[in-house]
């Protein structure tokens, strides 16, 4: 039976900045147009965090029952390590999705009912990343869906539920957040190329190969920087403070470009998550204050 500490590790708390960052950035844009609604921002955060935890448990379950995690380099997995029964991890995933759905329903009821459809698609995307007979995460599409749901949907959606308008600044912010969320997945899959290849998991990293995956990681960090530059004229030039995220991103870029592999890439997951959170915080700060 897994201990509470193991369940916490299975939720992968180091990935949670990827859930906090889009809500912070989206709320910053809403505040800039004088339309921030703090209780809605809090509910959006609940949705984002619960979906992130849910997808982490869902991946643990699906990869575990497939045997993909039998020879794992990264952090412990509950099913793959035998610490928890697969059925229990599956229940934890759906409990997390249930929390996200409950908070999302409140947002839909107080904003627009079509948001229910967005929520349903988000949950399905979270589950079928590694779940089902043909998981899209095994077909090289994981990064695309992360960009869409943890970038575009999360940031633009957070802004929309507060402003009920489509703000160009939210789209620019979504590109920056989405690029860094993708970078987290890219470095995770770069680390796992050898084991994923053996397991038949055809991630984008497996399809691209080691060298081009490293180039993709650097390109995504660069795209996040360009998104800051695009956001500034749409909001305030003080948003250029967001370029300070490069300080947090630089160590990870050096490690990736330096050719590190296996366990040597694990710290890059944390530094990239931190860079995404710093991006959001430095961009949102002037938007919230001006």
C-alpha positions in Angstrom: 0.0 0.0 0.0 1.4 3.4 -1.0 2.3 5.8 1.7 1.0 9.4 1.7 4.4 10.6 0.6 4.4 8.2 -2.3 0.9 9.4 -3.4 2.3 12.9 -3.2 5.3 12.0 -5.3 2.9 10.2 -7.8 1.0 13.5 -8.2 4.4 15.0 -9.4 4.3 18.3 -7.5 7.2 19.6 -9.6 4.9 19.8 -12.6 2.4 22.0 -10.7 4.0 25.3 -11.8 2.7 24.4 -15.3 -0.8 24.6 -13.8 -0.3 27.8 -11.8 1.5 29.7 -14.5 -1.4 29.9 -17.1 -3.9 31.1 -14.4 -1.5 33.7 -13.2 -0.8 35.0 -16.7 -4.5 35.0 -17.8 -5.5 36.8 -14.6 -2.8 39.4 -15.3 -4.3 40.1 -18.6 -7.8 40.3 -17.1 -6.6 42.7 -14.5 -5.0 44.9 -17.1 -8.4 45.5 -18.7 -9.9 46.1 -15.3 -11.9 43.0 -15.3 -10.2 40.7 -12.8 -12.7 38.6 -10.8 -10.7 36.9 -8.0 -13.0 34.2 -7.1 -13.2 33.1 -10.7 -9.4 33.2 -10.9 -9.3 30.9 -7.8 -11.8 28.5 -9.4 -9.7 28.5 -12.6 -6.7 27.6 -10.5 -8.6 24.7 -9.0 -9.5 23.5 -12.5 -5.9 23.8 -13.7 -4.3 22.1 -10.7 -6.8 19.3 -10.6 -6.4 18.6 -14.3 -2.6 18.5 -13.9 -2.7 16.1 -11.0 -5.4 14.0 -12.8 -3.3 13.7 -16.0 -0.2 12.8 -13.9 -2.1 10.0 -12.1 -3.7 8.9 -15.4 -0.3 8.7 -17.1 1.0 6.7 -14.1 -1.9 4.3 -14.5 -1.8 3.9 -18.3 1.9 3.7 -18.6 2.1 1.3 -15.7 -0.5 -1.2 -17.0 1.2 -1.1 -20.4 4.6 -1.8 -18.8 6.1 1.4 -20.2 7.4 2.3 -16.7 9.0 -1.0 -15.9 12.5 0.4 -16.6 12.2 4.0 -15.6 14.9 6.7 -15.3 12.8 9.5 -13.8 10.8 9.9 -10.6 9.0 7.0 -9.1 5.7 5.9 -10.6 3.0 4.3 -8.3 1.9 1.5 -10.7 5.2 0.9 -12.3 7.0 0.5 -9.0 4.3 -1.6 -7.5 3.7 0.9 -4.7 0.0 1.2 -5.4 -2.6 -1.0 -7.3 -3.4 0.2 -10.8 -7.1 0.5 -9.9 -6.4 2.8 -7.0 -4.3 5.1 -9.2 -7.0 5.1 -11.8 -9.6 6.2 -9.1 -7.2 9.0 -8.0 -7.1 10.2 -11.6 -10.8 10.3 -12.0 -11.3 11.9 -8.5 -9.0 14.7 -9.7 -10.9 15.1 -12.9 -14.1 15.2 -10.8 -12.7 18.1 -8.8 -11.8 19.9 -12.0 -15.3 19.3 -13.4 -17.0 20.6 -10.3 -15.0 23.8 -10.3 -15.5 24.1 -14.1 -19.2 23.8 -13.8 -19.4 26.7 -11.5 -17.4 28.8 -13.9 -19.6 27.7 -16.8 -22.8 28.5 -14.9 -21.6 32.0 -14.1 -20.0 32.7 -17.5 -21.2 30.7 -20.5 -22.5 27.1 -20.7 -20.5 26.3 -23.8 -17.5 26.2 -21.5 -18.9 22.8 -20.4 -17.9 21.4 -23.8 -14.4 22.9 -23.4 -14.1 21.2 -20.0 -15.3 17.8 -21.4 -12.7 18.0 -24.2 -10.0 18.9 -21.7 -10.7 15.9 -19.5 -10.8 13.6 -22.5 -7.5 15.0 -23.7 -6.0 14.4 -20.3 -7.1 10.8 -20.2 -6.3 9.8 -23.8 -2.8 11.3 -23.6 -1.7 7.8 -22.5 -5.1 6.1 -22.0 -7.2 4.1 -24.4 -6.3 1.8 -27.2 -4.5 4.5 -29.3 -3.1 7.1 -26.9 -2.1 10.2 -28.8 1.0 10.6 -26.5 2.4 7.5 -28.2 1.9 9.0 -31.6 4.0 12.1 -31.2 1.1 14.5 -30.5 1.7 15.1 -26.8 3.4 18.5 -27.3 0.6 19.7 -29.6 -2.1 18.9 -27.0 0.0 20.4 -24.1 0.3 23.6 -26.1 -3.4 23.7 -26.8 -4.7 22.8 -23.4 -2.0 24.1 -21.0 -1.3 27.1 -23.1 -4.2 28.4 -25.3 -7.1 27.0 -23.4 -5.7 27.6 -19.9 -4.6 31.2 -20.4 -7.3 32.4 -22.8 -9.9 30.6 -20.8 -8.7 32.1 -17.5 -8.9 35.6 -19.0 -12.3 34.9 -20.7 -14.1 33.7 -17.6 -13.2 37.0 -15.9 -13.6 39.5 -18.8 -16.1 37.6 -21.0 -14.1 39.1 -23.9 -11.4 37.8 -26.3 -8.2 39.7 -25.4 -5.3 39.7 -27.9 -2.9 39.9 -24.9 -4.3 36.6 -23.6 -3.4 34.9 -26.9 0.2 36.3 -26.8 0.5 35.2 -23.2 -0.9 31.7 -24.1 1.8 31.2 -26.7 4.6 32.0 -24.1 3.1 29.7 -21.5 2.3 27.0 -24.0 5.8 27.0 -25.3 7.3 26.5 -21.9 4.8 23.8 -21.0 5.8 22.0 -24.2 9.4 22.4 -23.2 8.8 20.5 -20.0 7.3 17.6 -21.9 10.1 17.8 -24.5 12.9 17.4 -22.0 10.9 14.7 -20.2 10.6 12.7 -23.4 14.2 13.5 -24.4 15.3 11.8 -21.2 13.1 8.8 -21.9 14.1 8.2 -25.6 16.0 5.0 -24.9 13.3 3.4 -22.7 10.4 4.7 -24.8 11.9 3.3 -28.0 12.2 -0.1 -26.4 8.6 0.1 -25.1 7.2 1.2 -28.5 6.2 4.6 -27.2 6.6 6.8 -30.2 6.8 10.3 -28.6 7.8 13.3 -30.6 11.3 13.0 -29.1 11.6 9.4 -30.4 10.4 10.5 -33.8 12.7 13.5 -34.0 15.8 11.8 -32.5 18.1 13.2 -29.8 19.7 16.0 -31.7 16.6 17.6 -33.1 14.7 17.2 -29.8 17.4 19.2 -28.1 17.1 21.9 -30.8 13.3 21.9 -30.3 13.7 22.5 -26.6 15.9 25.6 -27.3 13.4 26.8 -29.9 10.5 26.6 -27.4 12.4 28.7 -24.9 13.1 31.2 -27.7 9.4 31.2 -28.6 8.5 32.0 -25.0 10.9 35.0 -25.2 9.3 36.2 -28.4 5.9 35.9 -26.9 6.9 38.4 -24.2 8.0 40.8 -26.9 4.6 40.3 -28.7 2.7 40.8 -25.5 4.2 44.2 -24.6 2.7 46.4 -27.3 -0.7 44.7 -26.6 -0.6 45.6 -23.0 2.2 47.6 -21.4 5.9 47.8 -22.2 6.5 46.9 -18.6 5.6 43.4 -19.6 9.1 43.1 -21.1 10.1 42.4 -17.5 9.0 38.9 -18.4 12.2 38.4 -20.3 13.7 37.9 -16.9 12.5 34.3 -17.2 15.6 33.6 -19.3 17.7 33.7 -16.1 15.7 30.7 -14.8 15.7 29.0 -18.2 19.4 29.4 -19.0 20.7 26.5 -16.8 18.3 24.1 -18.4 19.3 25.3 -21.9 23.0 24.8 -21.1 22.3 21.3 -19.8 20.3 20.3 -22.8 22.7 21.8 -25.3 25.6 20.2 -23.4 24.3 16.7 -24.3 23.2 15.5 -20.8 21.1 12.4 -20.9 19.2 10.1 -18.5 19.3 11.3 -14.9 21.3 14.3 -16.0 18.2 15.8 -17.5 15.9 15.4 -14.4 17.0 18.8 -13.0 16.0 20.4 -16.3 12.3 19.4 -15.6 12.4 21.5 -12.4 14.3 24.4 -13.9 11.9 24.6 -16.9 8.9 24.5 -14.7 10.4 27.3 -12.6 11.1 29.3 -15.8 7.5 29.0 -16.8 6.3 30.2 -13.4 8.8 33.1 -13.5 7.6 34.0 -17.0 4.0 34.2 -15.7 4.9 36.1 -12.5 7.1 38.7 -14.2 4.6 39.3 -17.0 1.6 39.4 -14.6 3.1 41.7 -12.0 3.0 44.9 -14.1 -0.4 43.9 -15.6 -1.8 43.5 -12.1 -0.3 46.7 -10.8 -1.0 49.1 -13.7 
